[in-house]
């Protein structure tokens, strides 16, 4: 069964294992290491797909794909925003310290959504 737009937005507002964030302009973005394999492949292809899913209480997912709208140097603000979105508050500072030491420099890559697909497959 397809999710409604409201269900999709509610689902995406929940924490998931995915490097997905939606800005006020509606463009999902990811951060990754500068020159990483992921960075090089996305830059070469000029498009990518993101998927966020959960397994409980039901199998539910949202995917989005489209062309890259821009690539910029990643900033500490990007890292902080992403970290605070996906980690519990008591884990944020330790992860930020680790990520600043191990994952910089980074790039931020924005996606111009072209296709959305979402579903709730029920309990499996």
C-alpha positions in Angstrom: 0.0 0.0 0.0 1.4 3.4 -1.0 2.0 6.0 1.7 0.2 9.3 1.5 2.3 12.5 1.2 1.6 13.2 4.9 2.6 9.6 5.9 5.8 9.9 3.9 6.7 13.2 5.5 5.9 11.9 9.0 8.0 8.8 8.2 11.0 10.9 7.0 10.7 13.0 10.2 11.4 9.9 12.3 15.0 8.8 13.0 16.3 6.3 10.5 19.6 4.8 9.4 20.1 7.0 6.3 22.1 10.1 5.5 19.0 12.0 4.5 17.9 15.5 5.5 15.4 17.7 3.8 16.0 21.4 3.7 13.3 24.1 3.7 13.6 24.1 -0.1 12.7 20.4 -0.3 16.1 19.1 -1.5 17.5 16.1 0.4 21.3 16.2 1.0 24.0 13.9 2.2 27.5 14.5 3.5 30.5 12.3 2.6 34.2 12.4 2.6 35.8 14.7 -0.1 37.2 12.4 -2.8 35.6 9.3 -1.3 34.3 6.6 -3.7 30.7 7.8 -3.0 31.6 11.4 -3.8 33.4 10.5 -7.0 30.6 8.2 -8.2 27.8 10.7 -7.5 29.8 13.5 -9.2 30.5 11.3 -12.2 26.9 10.0 -12.6 25.3 13.3 -11.8 22.4 11.6 -9.9 21.7 9.4 -7.0 19.0 7.6 -5.0 18.4 7.7 -1.2 16.4 5.1 0.7 15.2 5.3 4.3 13.5 2.2 5.9 12.3 0.7 9.1 11.5 -2.9 9.9 9.3 -2.5 13.0 6.5 -2.2 13.8 6.0 -2.6 10.0 8.2 -2.7 7.0 8.0 0.9 5.6 10.3 2.8 3.2 10.7 5.9 1.2 13.0 6.3 -1.8 13.8 9.4 -3.8 16.0 9.9 -6.8 17.0 12.6 -9.1 19.9 14.7 -10.4 22.6 16.4 -8.3 21.6 20.0 -7.9 24.9 21.1 -6.3 28.0 19.9 -4.5 29.7 22.2 -1.9 32.5 21.8 0.6 31.0 20.2 3.8 31.0 22.4 6.8 30.9 21.9 10.5 27.3 23.2 10.5 26.3 20.4 8.0 27.9 17.8 10.3 26.2 19.2 13.4 22.8 19.3 11.7 23.1 15.7 10.5 24.4 14.4 13.8 21.8 16.1 15.9 19.1 14.8 13.6 20.1 11.1 13.8 21.8 10.5 17.2 20.4 10.7 20.7 21.5 13.9 22.5 23.9 12.1 24.8 25.8 10.7 21.8 26.2 13.9 19.8 29.3 15.4 21.4 31.4 12.2 21.3 30.4 11.5 17.6 31.1 15.1 16.6 34.6 14.9 18.1 35.3 11.6 16.3 33.8 12.8 13.0 35.7 16.1 13.0 38.9 14.2 13.5 38.3 11.3 11.1 35.9 12.5 8.4 37.0 15.9 7.3 37.3 17.3 4.7 33.7 16.5 3.6 31.4 17.5 0.8 27.6 18.2 1.0 25.7 16.9 -2.0 22.1 18.0 -2.8 19.5 16.1 -4.7 16.8 17.6 -6.9 13.9 15.1 -6.3 12.4 13.7 -9.5 10.8 10.4 -8.3 9.4 9.5 -4.9 8.4 5.9 -4.0 7.1 4.9 -0.6 5.2 2.0 0.9 4.1 0.3 4.1 4.4 -3.4 3.5 2.8 -4.3 6.8 4.2 -6.8 9.3 6.3 -9.4 7.6 
